[in-house]
Amino acid sequence: MKLKPKSWLAYRHKRYYTFALLTLISITIPFIVINDTHFLLLSFDYFQFHLFFVKFDMQELYLIPILLMLLFVGIFFMTALGGRVWCGWMCPQTIFRVIYRDLIETKILGIRKRIKNKQEVPEGQYIKKTVAVLIWTLLSAIATANFLWFFIPPEDFFKQIMNPDEHYILFGVFLSTVAFLVYDIVKLKEDFCIYVCPYARVQSVMYDNETIQTVYDPIRGGEVYKDGIRLYDKKSELLAVNEKADCTLCDACVKVCPTHIDIKKGTMQLECINCLECSDACPESLISWTNISALKEKRKPKYLRPRILAYALALLVLTVGLFVVGSQKEYMLLNINRTTQLYKIKEHNAVENAYTFLFQNTDNKDHKYYFRVVNNDNILIKRPIPSFFLKADNKVRKIVVLRTENILLKDNTKDTPIPIQIEAYAVDDKEKVKVIRNTTFVYPRLDKLKQ
């Protein structure tokens, strides 16, 4: 018989430490701000996306597809390697249920007498149950606020939530989410994992024979189930068939299971969330985090296998791509639109084209801007002449007139669009803040100039 681990090394306590760390990270991240830029924020109010303290505007959301691919490939990688490790160790649903059931109901209020019997349904105690719901409602409000801080920064959230008349959408989303969390954790419970969450349905297609799962050892413990049917209810019945079987049929693993399954039934149970509380509960240490192939061959699971290496390579490529693309951020945006009039012909054969330039300062500092035509020295700026000042995160629209007094083309058949490049830059920081945009300068046919 294997020795049971020390209490602080039990999987249950390791999960508690993981939950505490994830909660601390989740609450802390929205408050980490450098130069008015958050670590992670998707703001619909300002149409901005903050990532690693770099601010991207909506025109720069080419990062979102890469992040989504990272998310999905990361899920595939995690599932192929460790089964439903997300469900048991990182999912907010699991964390919230542990807080409500194990902390509030059991440790604080004593509604449940034993943390190791999750099948026990406490009777009566309506006052305590009401207090438990009220405590969880308060915690749900904090959790909801924490979630919304990734879309509305805390400095704006607290102002807006105190004025529901002006921000009724935010207030409605806040109340609806709180109500859902209360219903989900108090009433729906683990049925959410079993019947609602789609991850439980798709996970099995990501498994292979080496995927790590919560596994009962039928070699040491003995076969208790066959074709999903339980064969024995007493230790003596099992020993009569297999005298070396170590399983005591105490069903401690069943009593402690949050999703109400019997792990001895086999590994492919969609309800299992890999929480490993059954491993802690088993007095004979017959349940571990491994796979059937490794058990039968008495070896460790194979972690480095083609599927895992392929996922790891994909994650590496996407991560490098994310940083490469993110490093190409433009600290100013420029949109160029032509006016409806193609051109104007002035005295001395001068030709003017008018444009609308929309400048946006996406840096976190104020700048003074100007621009120039970089690929044609014959086309000059008529207006605006002076450079202009633009504060951080602000936009300005400028009517721009480009002019030439030289004969650029001698074509009597048609007007000709001439490709030009506009370089816009910050006068005070040209090396960092500059962009180049392509547009056209329409030059009239020669007979119009003569007229």
BELJOUR-V14252 format. One record per residue. N is the residue number from 0. SS is DSSP state (h for helix, s for strand, l for the rest). OMEGA is omega in whole degrees, -180 to 180 (999 if undefined). BURIAL is 1 if it has 16 or more other ideal C-beta (glycine too) atoms within 10 Angstrom, else 0. Layout:
[[N SS OMEGA BURIAL] [N SS OMEGA BURIAL]]
This chain:
[[0 l 179 0] [1 l 177 0] [2 l 177 0] [3 l -180 0] [4 l 175 0] [5 l -175 0] [6 h -176 0] [7 h 176 0] [8 h 180 0] [9 l -179 1] [10 h -180 1] [11 h -179 1] [12 h 175 0] [13 h 177 0] [14 h 178 1] [15 h 179 1] [16 h 178 0] [17 h 179 0] [18 h -179 1] [19 h 180 0] [20 h -180 0] [21 h 178 0] [22 h 178 0] [23 h 179 0] [24 h -177 0] [25 h -178 1] [26 h -175 0] [27 h -173 0] [28 h -178 0] [29 l -177 1] [30 l 179 0] [31 l -176 0] [32 s 175 0] [33 s -179 0] [34 l 178 0] [35 l 180 0] [36 s -176 1] [37 s 176 1] [38 l 179 1] [39 s -179 0] [40 s 171 1] [41 s -173 1] [42 s 176 1] [43 l 177 0] [44 l -177 0] [45 l -178 0] [46 l -178 0] [47 s 174 1] [48 s 179 1] [49 s 178 1] [50 s -179 1] [51 l 176 0] [52 l 172 0] [53 s -174 1] [54 s 178 1] [55 s 176 1] [56 s -175 1] [57 h 178 0] [58 h -177 0] [59 h -175 1] [60 l 174 0] [61 l 177 0] [62 h -174 1] [63 h 178 0] [64 h 179 0] [65 h 179 1] [66 h 178 0] [67 h 177 0] [68 h 176 1] [69 h -180 1] [70 h -176 0] [71 h 178 0] [72 h 177 1] [73 h 177 1] [74 h 178 1] [75 h -179 1] [76 h -178 1] [77 h -178 1] [78 h 179 1] [79 h -178 1] [80 h -172 1] [81 h 179 1] [82 l -178 1] [83 l 180 1] [84 h 176 1] [85 h -175 1] [86 h -174 1] [87 h -170 1] [88 h -174 1] [89 l -175 0] [90 l 177 1] [91 h 178 0] [92 h 179 1] [93 h 180 1] [94 h -179 1] [95 h 179 1] [96 h 178 1] [97 h 179 1] [98 h -176 1] [99 h -174 1] [100 h -173 1] [101 h -177 1] [102 h -174 1] [103 h -175 1] [104 h -173 1] [105 h -173 1] [106 h -174 0] [107 h -173 0] [108 l 178 1] [109 l 178 0] [110 l 173 1] [111 l -174 1] [112 l -176 0] [113 l -180 0] [114 l -178 1] [115 l 176 0] [116 l -177 0] [117 l 177 1] [118 l -179 0] [119 l 178 0] [120 l -177 0] [121 l -180 0] [122 l 176 0] [123 l 178 0] [124 l -173 0] [125 h 179 0] [126 h 178 0] [127 h 180 1] [128 h 177 0] [129 h 177 0] [130 h 179 0] [131 h 180 1] [132 h 180 1] [133 h 178 0] [134 h -180 1] [135 h 177 1] [136 h 177 0] [137 h 179 0] [138 h 177 1] [139 h 177 1] [140 h 178 1] [141 h 180 0] [142 h 179 1] [143 h 177 1] [144 h 179 1] [145 h 178 1] [146 h -177 1] [147 h 179 1] [148 l 177 1] [149 l 177 1] [150 l 176 0] [151 l -175 1] [152 l -176 1] [153 h -178 0] [154 h 175 0] [155 h -176 0] [156 h -176 1] [157 h 177 0] [158 h -175 0] [159 h -176 1] [160 h 178 1] [161 l 178 0] [162 l -176 0] [163 l 180 0] [164 l -179 0] [165 l -177 0] [166 l -174 1] [167 h 179 0] [168 h 178 0] [169 h -179 1] [170 h 179 1] [171 h 178 0] [172 h -180 1] [173 h -178 1] [174 h -179 0] [175 h -180 0] [176 h 177 1] [177 h -180 1] [178 h 179 0] [179 h -180 0] [180 h 178 1] [181 h 179 1] [182 h -177 0] [183 h -173 1] [184 h -177 1] [185 h -174 1] [186 h -176 0] [187 h 174 1] [188 l -177 1] [189 l 175 1] [190 h 175 0] [191 h 180 1] [192 h -173 1] [193 h -171 1] [194 h -172 0] [195 h -173 0] [196 l -179 1] [197 l -178 0] [198 h 180 1] [199 h -177 1] [200 h -176 0] [201 h -175 0] [202 h -173 1] [203 h -180 0] [204 h 179 0] [205 h -178 1] [206 l 164 1] [207 l -175 0] [208 l -178 0] [209 l 178 1] [210 l -178 1] [211 l -179 1] [212 s 171 1] [213 s -170 1] [214 s 170 1] [215 s -177 1] [216 l -179 1] [217 h 180 1] [218 h 178 0] [219 h -173 1] [220 h -176 1] [221 l 179 1] [222 l -180 1] [223 l -179 1] [224 s 172 0] [225 s -177 0] [226 l 177 0] [227 l -179 0] [228 s -180 0] [229 s -175 0] [230 l -173 0] [231 l 176 1] [232 l -178 0] [233 l 179 0] [234 h -178 0] [235 h 179 0] [236 h 179 0] [237 h -179 1] [238 h 179 1] [239 h 179 0] [240 h -178 0] [241 l -174 0] [242 l 179 0] [243 l -178 0] [244 l -178 1] [245 l -178 1] [246 l -179 1] [247 l -177 0] [248 l 177 1] [249 l -179 0] [250 l 173 1] [251 h 179 1] [252 h 179 1] [253 h -177 1] [254 h -175 1] [255 h -174 1] [256 l -179 1] [257 l 180 1] [258 l 170 1] [259 l 176 0] [260 l 174 1] [261 l -175 1] [262 h 180 1] [263 h -179 1] [264 h 179 1] [265 l -173 1] [266 l -173 1] [267 l 174 0] [268 l -174 1] [269 l -176 1] [270 l -177 1] [271 l -178 1] [272 l 178 1] [273 l 178 1] [274 l 176 1] [275 l 175 1] [276 h 177 1] [277 h 177 1] [278 h 177 1] [279 h -173 1] [280 h -174 1] [281 l -178 1] [282 l -178 0] [283 l 180 1] [284 l -179 1] [285 l -176 1] [286 s -178 1] [287 s 180 1] [288 s -176 1] [289 s 173 1] [290 l -175 1] [291 h -179 1] [292 h -180 0] [293 h 179 1] [294 h -177 1] [295 h -177 0] [296 h 177 0] [297 l 180 0] [298 l 176 0] [299 l 177 0] [300 l 178 1] [301 l -178 0] [302 l -178 0] [303 l 179 0] [304 l -171 0] [305 h -177 0] [306 h -179 0] [307 h 180 1] [308 h 178 0] [309 h 177 0] [310 h -180 1] [311 h 178 0] [312 h 179 0] [313 h 178 1] [314 h 180 1] [315 h 180 0] [316 h 180 0] [317 h 179 1] [318 h 177 0] [319 h 178 0] [320 h 179 0] [321 h -179 1] [322 h 179 0] [323 h -180 0] [324 h 179 0] [325 h -180 1] [326 l -180 0] [327 l 179 0] [328 l 175 0] [329 l -177 1] [330 l 168 1] [331 s 177 1] [332 s -180 1] [333 s 174 1] [334 s -178 0] [335 s 177 1] [336 s 177 0] [337 s 174 1] [338 l -177 0] [339 l 179 0] [340 l -175 0] [341 l -177 0] [342 l 171 1] [343 s 177 0] [344 s -179 0] [345 l 178 0] [346 h 179 0] [347 h 177 0] [348 h 177 0] [349 l -180 0] [350 s 180 1] [351 s 172 1] [352 s -180 1] [353 s -178 1] [354 s 169 1] [355 s 178 0] [356 s 174 1] [357 s 179 0] [358 s 174 1] [359 s 178 1] [360 s 180 1] [361 l 175 1] [362 l 179 1] [363 l 177 0] [364 l 175 0] [365 l -180 0] [366 s 171 1] [367 s -171 0] [368 s 166 1] [369 s -175 1] [370 s 179 1] [371 s 173 0] [372 s -170 1] [373 l -174 0] [374 l 180 0] [375 l -177 1] [376 l -179 0] [377 l -179 0] [378 l -174 1] [379 s 179 0] [380 s 175 0] [381 s 174 0] [382 s 2 0] [383 l -179 0] [384 l -176 0] [385 l 171 0] [386 l -176 0] [387 s -175 0] [388 s -180 0] [389 s -179 1] [390 l 179 0] [391 l 178 0] [392 l 180 1] [393 l 179 0] [394 s 174 0] [395 s 179 0] [396 s -178 0] [397 s 171 0] [398 s -174 0] [399 s 177 1] [400 s 175 0] [401 s -171 1] [402 s 171 1] [403 s 177 1] [404 l -180 0] [405 l 175 0] [406 l -177 0] [407 l -178 0] [408 l 175 0] [409 l -178 0] [410 l -179 0] [411 l -173 0] [412 l -174 0] [413 l 170 0] [414 l -174 0] [415 s 173 0] [416 s -179 0] [417 s 180 1] [418 s 175 0] [419 s 177 1] [420 s 178 0] [421 s 174 1] [422 s 175 1] [423 s -174 1] [424 s 173 1] [425 s -177 1] [426 l -176 0] [427 l -180 0] [428 l -172 0] [429 l -177 0] [430 l -177 0] [431 l -170 0] [432 l 175 1] [433 s 178 1] [434 s 176 0] [435 s 179 0] [436 s 178 0] [437 s 174 0] [438 s -179 1] [439 s 172 0] [440 s -176 1] [441 s -180 0] [442 s -175 1] [443 l 176 1] [444 l -167 0] [445 h -177 0] [446 h 177 0] [447 h 177 0] [448 h -179 0] [449 h 180 0] [450 l 999 0]]
